[in-house]
Amino acid sequence: MKLIRFGNEGHEKPGIIINDTWYDVSGVVTDYNEAFFANNEIEKIKSAIAAGTSFPVVEPSIRLGSVVARPSKIICIGLNYVDHCLETNAPIPTEPVLFFKSTTALCGPNDHVVIPKNSVKTDWEVELAFVIGKKASYVEEADALDYVAGYCLHNDYSEREFQLERGGQWAKGKGCDTFAPLGPFLATPDEIADVNNLKMWLTVNGKTYQNSNTLNLVFKIPFLVHYLSQFMTLLPGDVISTGTPPGVGLGIKPEPVYVKAGDVIELGIEGLGTSKQTAVAYTKK
């Protein structure tokens, strides 16, 4: 099943995609939030479909929101592709590198990305993300996929000066508003034949910068669920983003390339759709 959230920012409704048609399921479930995943409310949708319920059709021109409502955590894995480590002159990690993105960074997959105030090094990162389906603590790796509700596309935007040159942890360059467009949809595991073999790509103004495959992940999803759950409880609806392949702006030779106002960033992962963000300069709200 493919889950979407649609509507104006802050007023999104839950929906599904069946045979490329969008349907409103807000009459069956409230939202794709912690309670939805914790209570396995996807079964309500499945039961309604089996009963022949007629859902309202949604026009595909409407705005899409983040595929999950405000999760308790957005956890990201850094340096999880060997060739990305090499392009950024970073050592290949022996254990996953962890950082958090703020939940206020979440936005729709096709919303504008706002270049932060005083930013000169805003960068892109196409990533495979997954969503936790049930409470996870000290999970065995063999059981880890039982805790995955689904997979989605994520652009892990980063402000490299804030991240790498301003001291402290990476979070200050990762959690800016609009730096986590998520979607277009959340694909349940049955939709994806092999999550470890998905093509992924990203272009800026039509030029391809990232072109890789999830085959190249250093730490695979079962291990990540196991590993993270040794340090913290993962709650239903939590988002884990698995890292980016080479081709980020920071690694471009001979000079890095960074996002500027007017740039159009498009990205996709096989089976998980595509998204497009147009970069705009920060303006005071």
C-alpha positions in Angstrom: 0.0 0.0 0.0 1.1 3.6 -0.7 0.2 6.1 2.0 0.1 9.9 1.3 -0.8 13.0 3.3 -2.4 15.8 1.3 -3.7 19.3 1.8 -2.5 22.6 3.0 0.4 22.8 5.5 -0.8 22.0 9.0 -4.1 20.6 7.7 -3.1 17.5 5.9 -5.4 14.5 5.6 -4.4 10.8 5.2 -4.8 9.2 1.8 -3.8 6.2 -0.2 -2.8 5.5 -3.8 -4.4 2.6 -5.7 -3.5 2.2 -9.4 -2.2 5.7 -9.6 -5.5 7.2 -8.2 -5.4 9.1 -5.0 -8.1 8.5 -2.3 -9.0 10.3 0.9 -9.2 7.8 3.8 -9.7 10.4 6.6 -13.2 8.9 7.2 -11.4 5.7 8.4 -8.2 7.0 10.1 -7.2 10.3 11.5 -3.6 10.7 10.4 -0.4 8.8 9.9 1.0 9.6 13.3 2.4 7.6 16.2 -1.1 6.3 17.2 -1.8 5.1 13.7 1.3 3.0 13.6 1.2 1.9 17.2 -2.4 0.6 16.9 -1.8 -1.0 13.4 -4.5 1.2 12.0 -3.5 0.3 8.5 -5.7 -2.7 9.0 -8.7 -0.4 9.2 -7.9 0.8 5.7 -7.4 -2.7 4.4 -10.7 -3.8 6.0 -12.5 -0.8 4.4 -11.0 -1.7 1.0 -12.1 -5.3 1.4 -15.6 -4.2 2.3 -15.8 -2.2 -0.9 -15.8 1.2 0.8 -16.0 4.0 -1.7 -13.3 6.6 -0.8 -13.5 10.2 -2.1 -11.0 10.7 -5.0 -8.3 13.3 -4.5 -7.1 15.4 -7.4 -3.3 14.8 -7.9 -2.7 18.5 -8.3 -3.2 19.1 -4.6 -0.2 19.6 -2.3 1.4 16.6 -0.7 2.7 16.8 2.9 5.3 14.8 4.7 4.3 11.2 4.6 4.2 11.0 8.4 2.8 13.5 10.9 5.2 15.0 13.4 7.3 12.0 14.6 9.0 11.8 17.9 12.4 11.6 16.2 14.1 11.9 12.8 17.4 9.9 13.1 19.9 10.1 10.3 22.9 7.9 9.5 26.0 9.7 8.3 28.7 8.4 6.0 26.8 5.2 5.2 28.2 4.8 1.6 31.9 4.0 1.2 32.3 6.2 -1.9 30.6 9.1 -0.1 33.2 8.8 2.7 35.9 9.0 0.1 34.6 12.1 -1.7 34.3 13.9 1.6 37.7 12.7 2.9 36.1 11.0 5.9 37.1 7.7 7.3 34.8 4.7 6.7 32.9 4.3 10.0 33.2 1.1 12.0 29.9 1.8 13.7 27.0 4.0 12.3 27.4 7.7 12.7 24.2 9.1 14.2 22.6 12.6 14.2 19.2 14.0 14.5 17.1 16.4 12.4 14.6 18.6 14.0 10.9 17.6 13.4 10.4 21.2 12.3 12.6 20.4 9.3 9.8 18.2 7.9 7.9 19.4 4.9 6.2 18.1 1.8 8.1 16.4 -1.0 7.5 19.2 -3.5 7.6 22.2 -1.1 10.2 24.9 -1.5 13.5 24.4 0.2 14.3 27.6 2.1 18.0 28.6 2.1 18.6 29.6 5.7 19.5 33.1 6.7 23.3 33.7 6.3 23.7 30.3 4.5 26.3 30.0 1.7 26.7 26.2 1.7 23.3 24.6 1.5 23.7 21.1 0.1 21.5 18.2 -1.1 21.5 14.5 -0.2 19.2 11.9 -1.7 18.4 9.2 0.9 16.3 6.1 1.5 14.3 6.6 4.7 12.1 4.1 6.6 9.5 4.5 9.3 9.2 2.5 12.5 5.9 0.6 12.8 6.0 -0.4 16.5 7.8 0.3 19.7 11.4 -1.0 19.4 13.9 -1.5 22.2 16.8 -3.9 22.2 15.7 -5.5 18.9 17.5 -8.5 17.6 18.8 -8.0 14.0 17.0 -11.1 12.8 13.6 -9.6 14.0 14.4 -6.0 12.9 12.3 -5.9 9.7 9.2 -6.7 11.7 9.5 -3.2 13.1 9.5 -1.4 9.7 6.2 0.1 8.6 7.4 1.3 5.2 10.0 3.1 3.1 10.1 6.6 1.5 12.2 9.1 -0.3 14.1 11.8 1.7 16.3 14.7 0.8 18.6 15.3 3.7 19.4 18.9 3.1 22.5 20.2 5.0 24.1 23.6 5.6 27.8 22.6 5.4 29.2 25.7 7.1 26.7 25.3 10.0 27.4 21.6 10.1 31.2 21.5 9.8 32.7 24.9 10.6 30.6 26.2 13.5 31.7 23.7 16.1 29.7 21.2 18.1 27.5 18.5 16.5 26.1 18.2 13.0 22.5 18.9 14.0 22.9 22.7 13.6 23.4 22.2 9.9 20.8 19.5 9.4 17.7 20.8 11.2 16.9 24.0 9.4 13.3 24.6 8.3 12.3 22.6 5.1 15.5 20.5 5.3 13.6 17.2 5.5 11.1 16.9 2.5 9.7 13.4 2.9 7.7 11.5 0.3 5.8 11.6 -2.1 4.4 8.4 -0.4 5.2 5.8 2.2 5.4 2.4 0.6 4.6 -0.6 2.9 7.3 -3.3 2.7 5.2 -5.5 0.4 5.5 -2.8 -2.3 9.3 -3.2 -2.4 10.8 -6.4 -3.7 14.3 -5.8 -2.5 15.1 -2.6 -0.5 18.8 -3.4 -0.8 18.7 -3.0 -4.6 17.0 0.3 -5.5 18.3 2.8 -7.9 18.6 6.4 -6.6 19.4 9.7 -8.3 19.4 13.4 -7.8 19.7 16.3 -10.3 20.1 20.1 -9.9 18.8 22.2 -12.7 18.7 19.0 -14.8 22.3 18.0 -14.2 22.8 14.6 -12.6 24.9 14.8 -9.4 23.9 11.6 -7.6 23.4 8.3 -9.3 23.7 5.2 -7.1 22.0 2.2 -5.6 21.1 1.1 -2.1 23.3 -2.0 -2.7 26.1 0.3 -1.6 24.9 0.9 1.9 27.5 0.1 4.5 25.0 -0.6 7.3 21.8 -2.2 6.1 18.3 -1.6 7.5 18.0 -4.6 9.8 21.3 -3.8 11.5 20.3 -0.1 11.8 17.1 -1.0 13.6 19.0 -3.3 15.9 21.8 -0.9 16.5 19.6 2.2 17.2 17.4 0.2 19.5 20.4 -0.5 21.8 20.7 3.2 22.6 17.1 4.5 22.6 13.5 3.4 22.2 12.2 3.8 18.7 8.6 4.9 18.7 6.0 4.2 16.0 6.2 6.8 13.3 9.9 7.6 13.9 11.8 8.3 10.8 15.3 6.8 10.1 17.2 8.1 7.1 19.9 5.7 5.9 22.6 8.1 4.4 23.5 9.4 1.0 25.7 8.2 -1.8 28.4 10.3 -3.5 27.6 13.3 -5.5 26.8 15.9 -2.8 27.7 19.5 -3.5 30.4 19.4 -0.9 32.3 16.7 -2.7 32.3 18.3 -6.2 35.8 18.9 -7.7 37.6 21.2 -8.3 35.1 23.4 -6.3 32.1 22.5 -4.3 28.6 23.4 -5.7 25.9 24.7 -3.4 22.2 25.4 -3.7 21.3 29.0 -4.7 17.9 30.6 -4.9 16.1 29.5 -8.1 17.8 26.1 -8.3 15.5 23.1 -8.9 16.4 19.9 -7.2 14.8 16.7 -8.4 15.4 13.3 -6.9 14.0 9.8 -6.8 14.4 6.2 -5.7 13.1 3.2 -7.6 9.7 2.2 -6.3 9.5 5.2 -4.0 8.6 8.0 -6.5 10.2 11.3 -7.1 10.2 14.8 -5.5 11.1 18.3 -6.6 12.1 21.3 -4.6 12.7 24.8 -5.8 15.2 26.7 -3.6 14.1 30.1 -2.3 16.0 32.7 -0.2 15.0 33.1 3.4 12.6 36.0 4.1 11.5 37.0 7.5 8.1 35.5 8.4 
